[in-house]
């Protein structure tokens, strides 16, 4: 199993989980339904997703909206569609050989992925494209409960996607998840044209940007408490 990391950021405080036990998302269920997805057989993310979904009061019967960046060959589509039969799922992907998917863009063609998901072709580092997807799916109000970034794993890709989607697409109390953040610790290479030359002390990496984000949020909260 390749070492991989995941980070979760919520837009606001969420209430304690109240999911029914018989409908909980579990390690075993995800392992079974996601046997063809690298989320399970390679990264082992099914160790972490159950508690993350439970923290959002999401179980297998829940009705919610999710968008995932990174479609690839579609190997994770059966996982999410079968795990969450009542979820509305959107996919974004950008590859060098998209085939007919190149026409799947907001305002023109809505393409199906899997049995009931929808797909848009475009780059996650293109803020204009991301905003067009949000406009198409949400209109003027945030509409997604879960955002998953399993895209290119490059620094600009992860940061631009977060900057656009966290503020315009994620509902209050929703969760933005970024997979494969171990690239922040790389000191060489690139991911689909996005350089991954970082390291533990590099201030431009997503991990360190989010550390500062958390620090500033905590400071603002502390200052508000002092002013009461």
N, C-alpha and C positions, 0 to 999 in steps of 0.2 A: 504494500500500500504506500503510495507516494505521500510524503508529508505535505499537508495543505492546511491553510488557516481560513477562518471565516470571522467576519465582524458584523455585528448587528447594531443598528442605531434606530431608536424610536423617536417619533416626532414629539410625543408628549408622554406623560406618565400614564400607564395603563393599569386597570384594576386587576386584582388577583384572579387567577384562572378558575373557571367554574365548569370545565368540560366534563361531559359524562364519561365514566371510565370505559364503558364498552365501545365507545367511538373514538377513543384517543388515538392519535398518531403515535406509533411505537417504532422502536428499532427494527423489530422483526417484520412488521408490516412494510416498512420502507425497504428493507432488504429484499423482501419477496417481490414487491411491485417494481422496484428499481434495479433489478438485476442486470439490465442492459445499460444503465446510466453510470457514468463515472463518478457521480455524486456518492454512490455506494461502493462499487467494486474497487475504485481507485482512491478516492479521497476519504471515504468513511464519514461523510457528512450526516448520514443517518444516525450517528451518535449524538448530534447536536440539534438537528431540526425538530425532533419531537418536543423538547423543552421550549424551543423558540416559538413554535406554533401554540403550545399550551399557554405561554405567557400572553398571547394575543387572544385567548379564549377561542382558538380555532381547533375544531376537531374534524373528523371525516365527514360529518354531515353539514358542516358550516357552509353558508352562502357568503362568498366574498369575492373580491376582484384582485387578481395578481398579474404582474407583468414581470417577465424574465428576459434579461439581455443575454443572448448566447443560445442559439438554436442548434448550430452544428449540423449533425445528421438527424437530429430530432430524437435522440435516444432517451432524453429525459421527459419527452411529451407523455408517453404512457404512464410514467411514474406519477406525475401531477394529475393527469386526467382521471386515473383510476383511484388515486388516493383521495381526491377531492371531487366527487362527481357533481357537486353543486356549485363549483367555483367557475368564474369567468376568467379565462387565462389568455394573456396576450404574450406574444414572443417578438423579440427584435433580434436581428442578426445582420452581419455584413461580412460577406466572404468574396474571395476572388473568383469563385465559380458558382454563382447563385442560380444559374439556369433560368427557369421561368419566374423565379421568385424576385428577380430584379424589378418586376412590374408591381410588386406589392408595396405600394407607398401610400401614405395618407392622402385622401382626396381623390384617389384614382381607383385602385383595385384593392379590395379586401380579400386576402387569401386565407384559406383554411390550413391549419396545421393539426395533425392528428385527426381525431374525430369531431372535435368541437372547439378547438383553440383557434385563434387568429394570429396572423403573422405580418410583420412589416419589415421591409428590407431597408437598412440604412445603418450608418455608423454611430456608435454610442458616443463618439467624441465630436459629433456634429450637433451642436446645441440647437441649431435651427430645425434639424430633422426631429430631434427629441421633442421639441416644443410642438411640432406639427402632429406628432403622435398623441401627445397629451390633449391638444385641441380636438383631435378627431375622436378620442375615446372619452374625454372628461368634459370638454367644453371649458367653462371658466372656473369650475370648482374641482379641487383634488378628488379623485375617485378610486384610487387604488389602496387596498389594505396592506398588501405585501409587494415589495419591489425586491427582486433578486438580480444581482449583477454577477453573471457567470460568463462575461464577455471576453474581451481581449486580455484582461489582467494587467494592462499597461497603466502607468500612472495617470496620464491625461485622460485615458478612457474611463478609469474609475472615478476620477475627481470631477470631470465635466458631467458625467452621468449623475453623480450625486448632487452636484450644484443645481442642475436643472430639475431632476425628478423629485428630490426631497422637498423642494420648495413649492413645486407646481402640481405634482401628481399624487403625492402621498397624503392620505387622509389623516386628520388629527388622531393620534394614538396608533397610527400604522407603523410598520417596521420596514426599514431599508437594509437588506442583507448584501454583503459583498463577499464573494468567495475568492479564494486563491490570493489572499493579501500577503502571502509569503513573498511575492515578487517585490514588496517594499524592502526586503532585506537582501535582495540580490545586488551585487556590485558589478554586474556585467549584463550584456545581452539586450534583447528587445522582444516585444510581444506584438506581432502583427504591425510592425513599423513604429511602435511606441516604445521608446527606450526605457529600460529597467535598470538604470545605473544608479543605485541608491545605497542602502546600507543602514545599519542601526542608527547612525548619527546624522544621516542625510535629511535635511529639513523639508525637502520637496516631495517626499514620498507620501502616499495616502495615509499610511499608519501614523506618521508624525504630524501630518496635517490634522488628522482626527484627534490626536492627543491634544493638540492646541485648541481644537474646537471644544473638546470636553472641558479643558481647563478654563477657557473663557466663559463657557456656560455656567460652570461652578462658581466663578468669580461674580458673574452677574447675579446669580441666586443669592450669594453671600451678601452682596451689596444691598439687594432688595430686603433681606432679613434685617440688616442693620438700620435701614431707613424706616422700618415699621415702628 
